[in-house]
Amino acid sequence: MEAIDIKLLRDFRRLWAQALAIALVLGCGVAIFLTSFGMFRALEDTRAAYYERNRFADVFVTARRVPGHMVEAIAAIPGVSTVETRVTGSVVLDIPGREETAVGLVISLPNGGLSQLNRPVIRSGRLPDPDAADRVMVNAPFALAHGFGAGDVFSANLNGRKRPLTITGTVLSPEYIYTLGPGALMPDNEGFGIIWMPERAAAAAFDMTGAFNSVSMSLTRGADEAEVIDRLDDLLEPYGGMGAYGREQQVSNSFIDAEIASLRSTALILPPVFFGITAFLVNMVLGRIIALERSQIGLLKAVGYSNWEVCLHYLLLAGLVAVAGIVLGWAVGGWLAHALAELYADFFDFPFLIYRVSYDVYAISAAIALASAGLGAARAALSAARLSPAVAMAPPAPPRYSRNLFDRMLAALRLSQPAMMILRAILRWPVRSGLTVLGLALAVAVMVAATFTEDSLDKIVDAAFFQSNRQDAILYFTEDKPISVLEEIRRLPGVMAVEGQYYLSAELRHGHREKQIALEARPEGSDLARVVDERGHVVVVPENALVLTRRLATHLDARPGDVIEVEFQGDKRQTNELPVAALVTQYFGLGAFIDYDTANRLFRQAPQITMANILIDPRHEADLHARLKDMPGLAGTVMLTDTRRSFQETIAENVLIMNTIYVTIAVLITVGVAYNGARVQLSERARELASLRILGFTRGEVSAILMGETVVLALAAQPVGWLLGWGISWAMTEGFTSDLYAVPLVLRPATFAQASIVVLVACLGAVLLVRRRLDRMDLVAVMKTRE
Amino acid sequence: MAWPIFRTEGVTKVYDTGEVQVHALAGVDLTLFAGELAVLLGPSGSGKSTLLNILGGLDRASSGHVWFRDTDLTALRERGLTRFRRDHVGFVFQFYNLVPSLSARENVQLVTDVAREPMPPEEALGLVGLSHRMDHFPAEMSGGEQQRVAIARAIAKRPEVLLCDEPTGALDSKTGIQVLEALKDINDRFGTTTVVITHNAAIRKMAHRVVRFQDGRITEVEVNETRLAPHEIVW
C-alpha cells in the first residue's frame, strides 16, 4: 500500500467519532431512500405481476339486474377484450363462536371453474362442485382469522334464509389485495370475508337466475377507457347500472395507489434532507482538517505530489466517510425494508411478494451518498489543491477581525468579553453559522413533521368518530326500505336509539369535470351521524341544494353558488341541477350531502332509507347480534365501536414506531451537526481557549464560550425549524391526500415544544461530549503546537 | 568546481498583502554548482527562504529568471514544477514536516512512491543512522531523529539538489551537529548539491561557499578555503 493511502486510513481512524457522526446521518438518508424507494418498487412490481398473471380487469360495474343476453352487447363495445359477468351480493354471516355478526361478499364462480378475469389463486383445498348449493371458497385471510380450513362450516343469511355453507378451499384475489368491508376504514379479516360460490347457487340466492349484477372487463391495448365506460353506462342504464369505473377507482387498487404515492413522497422528501446535511458536515469537517494539515499539504507538494493527487487524497477521505454511511445505510435499510415488507404482508393480501430491492436501487443510493459527500468535500479539497506549497508551509495568516457595523452594534450592547467572543465567531463565519442553524432546524423540522402525523390522526379520529359519526353500529339493507323500518329496528334488543340514512349513487358534473360519488341524506334532526365543519359546528344542508366536501369541490372546480348537474344512478335514473350551498372539510372519501326531504321529493317517493344508525346498550349486545344474524333484508353491519378501537390501536402502534424512528433521526442529525460543529470550533480555538485558561478563566467559563456558540445557534435554529417543519408537514399532507382520504394539517404548540426539547437536549449532550475533551486539554502542549 | 546547476538572473519577489507591498527579493543573481554545499546566511526576513522556495519550485519569482541546468523554471507551469520537484529536488524543513500519522519508514515511502528511481526507504534511513527506528512514529522520536527522517525522506529519491531550510533551527547543538553530519555525508558520498539556509553563523564553516543575504539582496559570497567537519563546529 502506498504511504499516502496509509495516511488516509490512519486519518480516517483518528477521526472516527466525527466520521461516525456524519456516517450516521448519511446512513439514515441511504436507509430511508432504500426502504421507501425499494418498497415503492416492490409494491409496484408485485402488483403489476399479480395483475398480469391473474388478469385483473380494467373496468368494473355493478347494476341492479341485467338480463344474461346483454353480455353480447357489452362484448361488442369497441375496445373490450374479455367480458365476465357475475352475481355478487352482501350477506350477514353467523360464524361459530363469534358473538357479533360478520359480513360476507358473495361472488359467483363460473360453471367452468375459475373466472377468466380477476382470477383467484387457490391457496388450499379445491373448487366447489358447480352443482353444489352449499359449498364455497373463502378468501384466505378470513379463513386464517377464524382458523377455518376445508370442511369447516359457517352460516350465511341468504335472501332471508340462514344456510350453512361448507368451505372447500381458500383463495386470494387480485381484486382484494386490500380487503376493505363496506363502511370500514381498515381491513377487518374477522368481520368481513369474500365468499366464492358456484354460479347456480349464487344466482338462486340473489334471485339472479338468467341474469347478472356485476361486470368486469379487460380492454384491448390502446382502447379508450373513458369511451368504453360511457358506452357501458348507456347500455346498463335501463338495468340500474351504478356507474362503471376503471382501475383507479377500484377500492383495493386505489389503496395500493395511495400507499405507493406516500412511499414515493417519503422517498422524495426525506432523503434529500440527510444528503444535504451530510454535504454540509463533510464540508465543515474537511475544511478544518485541511486547515490543520496545511503544512502536510505543502510537504506533499514539495516532494512532488501533484495538485490532483492532493485533491484526490482529501476527496477519498470524504469517500471513506460516505462508504461508512453507505454500509450503515444498506444494513439498516435492508433490515427496515424487510420489516416493512412483513408489515405490508399483514396489510395487503398478495399471494407472493416480489421483494428484491434491485441492485440499481442500492447503486443509486450509493451514488447519491458518494455525490453528497463529494459535493461537501469539493470546496475544501479544491482549496487544498489550489494551496501553493510555499504558502502552505508558512503558518496561516490570522483570521481578519476588523471593526465593522456589527462590532459597533455589539459594543453598544456592552456585552461581556466571552459573549463578545461567541457573537464575533458566529458573525465571522456567517455561512457556516447559517448552515449549522439550517442543519439543526432540519432536525426540529423532522420532529415536527413526525409528531404532526399523530396530531392530525387524532384530529381525523375526533372528527370522524366523535363529531360526525357517533353511532355504535350501522345496519345496511339489501335494498332501500321505507323509513318505517326504523320502528322494527327500534324494537330489537339493546337498541337505544335509531336513525335512518339514505345513500344515492350519482355522477356529479360541473363544466367538463365529473366525479362518481355517493350522495348522503339524513332526516332532519339526525344526531348520531351528522355533517360537522372544521370548527365543530353542525352543518344543516339547505333544501334544494348540495353541500360538498372541499376535496370534491376542488375536483369539480366548484364554489358555493355554482350549479352542479347530478345524474342519479341505479334505479333512480334522472338528472337534476342543484346549486352548491356550502363546502365542508371531511377527511374520508369524497362525499356530498343533500337534504333528506329534497332527495325524496326529487323522486316523488315516500321517505326511503339505505341504512340505519343505532346506539347499542352494551348489556344487550349479544342478544342484538343473535337477532341481526337472522334478520331478513339485512345486507350487513358495520360495528363502529370496533372500527374506532382498531383504528386507534393501529394508530397508537404506528405512532409509537414512527415516533421512535423520527426521534432517532432527529437526534442523529442534531448530534452530527452539533458534535462536529463543536469539535471544529475546539480545534480552531484550542489555543485561544487555552490562553484564557492560562489567564485565569475557569474551566466552566472557557467551556461556556465553546458551548455558547453552539447553544446560541441551536436556539436560533428553533423558529427556523418550526417554519420548516410546518412546510414539510404541509408537503406531506399534500403527498398523502388522495380520493380516499385527506390528512389535515394540525400543528399544536406542544408539537413544536417537543421537537425543540428533543433537539436542544441532544445538542447539549453532543456539546458536553466535546467539553470533556476541552477539560482534558493539556494547556502547555496546546500552546506549544504550531498551527 | 564543476558545471553550474542553478543560475538566477535578476530574481525579485514581491508579496502584495493588499495594503503594503513587501519586496522579499530585490534582484538576486546567483550561480550554484554541482556537488557544492552552499550555506545561505542572513537575518530573518532577508529573503533567503524565499530564494530557496523559488529554487525548489515551491514558489514563483515575480520577475527575473531561474535556470535549473538548461530548464527555465520561471517558464514552467504548475504541472512542470511538480514534475521538477518530484524528479530533482529534496527538501528538509526547520519543523521536519513529517506526517504524524505515518511511521519513519512510511514517511520516506511517501516520497519513494512517486519518485522515478528511488532507493528503498530502509536504505535511506540507514544512511542517516535510523535503521533501528524505522517503525516509530514522529511522536515517538526526538527532534534530531525526526529531522534525520526528514533528510532520509529528502535523499531517498536520489535528488540532484537538497534544499534545507533551517535544518537545525529547532534543535539543540548536539542533535543539530548529528543532522549536519548526515547532510555532509550525503553531499560527500553522492555529490548532491546541497543548499542550507541558516541564521546560525557557525554553520558556515562546513560550506564550500557562504552566501550572505540582507534586505532581499546578496551582500557577499565567500569561499571557504578550509572547511570544518560538523563535529568541529561549536555554537
Interface residues (C-beta under 8 A of the other chain):
Chain A: E2 A3 I4 I6 K7 R10 D11 R14 S295 Q296 G298 L299 L300 K301 A302 V303 G304 Y305 S306 N307 E309 S388 P389 A390 M393 R786
Chain B: N53 G56 L58 D59 E78 R79 T82 R83 R85 R86 D87 V89 G90 F91 F93 F95 N97 V99 S101 L102 E106 N107 V108 Q109 L110 V111 D113 V114 A115 R153 K157
